[in-house]
């Protein structure tokens, strides 16, 4: 049978999904094993091999090729991994090693690109647009990332950094970023960054849901300032994507995507900065949740 195999390499688990190529909404098998990254890079490879064998036995047939969602980027020049928060993967020729281990072609894309691809093909984008040709996927959670999908294919770019929205300069108030720059989108709009701003202003720590609750009931001026800043900065950051790519749909994932204000007031703030008199912006919440990474890997 013609199947699409995908594997999502997470920090704590490695997940495999097999989609029916003739009906990609049909998930034939879905299994996972622990990553156990503390045991090293070679152990991660052995866990992948174990998972592939497990799914092969269940299906009664093996893969002809596999797509992988990774927590970093395969450098197109050096052909080694970089930017992985599972740090033992960094500087490793992962695609080459996987192909040698499994004996089949392996495609690699970072998790934000796989998220964008899954939402463009199977998720939110086709629900709101009949034929989305350009989709931008955003992950706003502990970190901030993005991916570009054009006509159903990931656009990685010459350096493999296509869609790296999280490391565009947004505002100096974000402070230093782990990437070495200052004021990146991630330093302003990630979940921890939003909570950090409130703590710096108030001297006390609150979760984002609690900050939002205080904003909504009007009981805390500093919560109001935090949310207003988030909406204004979100609008500016979205306008950068829109003015550059003008995507048909922008899909948001990650924990911060659960803030409903982004899709109403956040969109209104973005319209103020878009280079057209009456911008028509389709900015929607993801449909696939945690499944997007592994489904996007299969679609590679």
Secondary structure, 3 states (H helix, E strand, C coil): CCEEEEEEECCCEEEEEEEECCEEEEEEEEEEEECCHHHCHHHHHHHHHHHHHHHHHHHCCCCCEEEEEECCEECCCCCCEECCCCHHHCCCCHHHHHHHHHCCEEEEEEHHHHHHHHHHHCCCHHHHCCCCCEEEEEEECCCEEEEEEECCEECCCCCCCCCCHHHCECCHHHCECCCCCECEHHHHHCHHHHHHHHHHHHCCCCCHHHHHHHHHHCCCHHHHHHHHHHHHHHHHHHHHHHHHHCCCEEEEECHHHHCHHHHCHHHHHHHCCCCCCCCCCCEEECCCHHHHHHHHHHHC
